[in-house]
Amino acid sequence: MGQHNVQLLSVRVTPDDKPDGAGILLDGSLSLPFTLERAYSGVQGYYFEQYLLLSDGKQVYASEPRQIFIRGLQSTTSHTSHVDERIPLSPGTCQLVLVVDEMRTEPIDITVSALAPV
């Protein structure tokens, strides 16, 4: 397998109901819609990307793999995804893993918060 030089520069997860917040909000034990933003730098080309969510070491969500384009080493390429699926999670943290052409990032901790009672 060829080693691709794709570097993850940044990741941001924001609840759709609270775009100035961070992480994933829960309604009971299910996630509310959230937005995943990430930025890459790497060898120019098309790659397959997938993101996974882990809770207590178990995979609880996997996106459909999709093709992304990375502009090159000297530029930043940003991608945004809206996740509407209701994912079973517990308050605390979950881990996000990005997979680009079968190369996995280290797990990234994402804050998971219960929706504050109104």
C-alpha positions, 0 to 999 in steps of 0.5 A: 500500500502506498504511503500517502502524505495527508496531514490532518490540520484541524478538526472542529465538531459543533452542535447544529443547535449551538454553532458557537458551542463545541462537541456533540449534544445529546437528547437522552442517549442519542446525539442531536445533529452536529457538524464536523469540520476538518482541514487537510494538507497533503499530496494533491489528489482524490482520496476516500475519507470516512469518519468513525465515532467510538464510545468506550472503545466500541465503534458506534457510528461509521460514515459512508466512505466518500471521495474528497479532493486535497489541493496540495501540500502548500494549501489547506483543504477544508471539508464539512459534513452534517451528521443527522443520524441519531447516534447512541452516546453517553455524556463525557467524551467519545473518540473521532477517528478519520480514515483517509485511504485506509490510513487512520488518525489517532482518536480525537476526543470529542466532548459529549454533553447532555442537553441542558433542561430548559 
